[in-house]
């Protein structure tokens, strides 16, 4: 194996292979990396005759030195990494990404028997994201310790098996309030009705466990009785998407992913947002109206925690996508069943219980950072946005 390192320039690869072409060897493996103008090129050659070894080594060294590169040559049997087991991807993100975070993550991987085979950067802004391609460790064993590091070190860490499923068609199911959008719609409607304080009091009771989701939702909606339907349009107009939401949806659509929205909010607000983003699958609660005003009630089944999980399963079945290739994104306790049922559950700027239940957490304020967990690079994202 020959390893060349130094300043990159045109012609390195052609010069190296021309130097060994007449030796009758075969190329078993090649890997090249250029970082900020610095090159590392490794070539594994087979079929080398013992009598020719010395001449081959000299030709390799001469060709590298002629290019101003450092050359290292190793002769003899080398382990074949094709049979490494438990291959996995560990994605580490930070804004900024600090060396102590990488040190802690890699120490956990090593401590659980894993080896890092390759490291690559997939984004430099708005977050720095790297992927550690590793082997020899269990995904299930790594997730807990790495989640603990993420909670204390200021970085986000995701662990996934390195499987062909990463490249198959996927379904991404998102919560809406405080995930896709930067608001809680019930609070915006409460402000329109002049009952913001009352609604907030019910929300706090639910957070203390005094009310379940359906009880708290119905109690809050009851306070909206008499609100003019025109308020719904005013709320829709004032809604702001979470930073990166439009980029996330545009990129996923372009790459052939399916997207769905499932919300404990209201279809009257969610559906127009979905249309704007080109999203077909939508499930949310429906407000009851009469004579152009809200009655304070709901029509149809309530979209609660169990219903969100069911929506994930229904949308996956409709698209013919296995649950192993589904990604769920949410922030609240109402999303937990959906997150645990999906192939990958992502807690986005979530409450502690939701982060603990999810496979991974994203704590930076950019929704498109989820793309890095799918192995999609910043360069690929920008190519999509430029089209």
Number of C-alpha atoms within 10 A of each C-alpha: 18 19 21 24 19 17 16 19 12 8 9 18 13 9 15 21 14 13 17 18 10 9 16 11 14 13 11 11 11 13 10 13 14 13 10 8 10 12 18 17 19 19 18 17 16 14 11 15 12 9 8 11 13 10 13 20 19 13 17 22 21 16 21 24 13 11 18 15 20 15 19 15 16 11 12 7 8 9 6 7 9 6 9 12 13 15 21 22 24 26 24 24 31 23 17 14 19 14 9 11 21 19 10 15 24 19 12 17 24 14 12 15 11 21 18 18 12 11 14 12 16 21 20 17 12 16 19 20 26 25 23 22 19 24 24 17 20 19 20 12 12 20 19 15 15 22 22 12 19 24 16 10 16 17 26 24 29 25 24 23 18 16 12 7 14 15 10 11 16 26 26 22 28 26 26 27 23 18 25 24 19 15 17 14 22 21 17 19 21 20 16 17 16 14 15 17 12 13 23 15 12 18 20 13 13 17 14 10 10 13 16 14 20 15 12 19 24 14 18 24 20 16 21 24 16 16 20 18 16 10 17 18 13 13 16 16 10 10 16 12 18 19 17 17 20 16 20 19 22 18 21 21 16 13 15 12 16 22 24 21 26 31 25 25 23 21 18 16 19 22 18 14 19 18 12 9 17 14 17 12 17 19 22 26 22 19 20 15 18 10 9 11 17 22 19 18 18 18 10 10 10 20 24 23 19 14 21 28 23 17 22 27 18 12 23 23 12 9 12 12 17 16 18 15 18 26 24 31 31 31 27 21 20 22 30 26 22 31 31 18 19 26 20 25 27 30 29 29 20 22 13 13 13 26 26 17 18 28 23 28 27 25 22 19 17 19 24 23 28 21 17 22 27 17 16 17 19 22 12 15 21 12 11 16 12 7 6
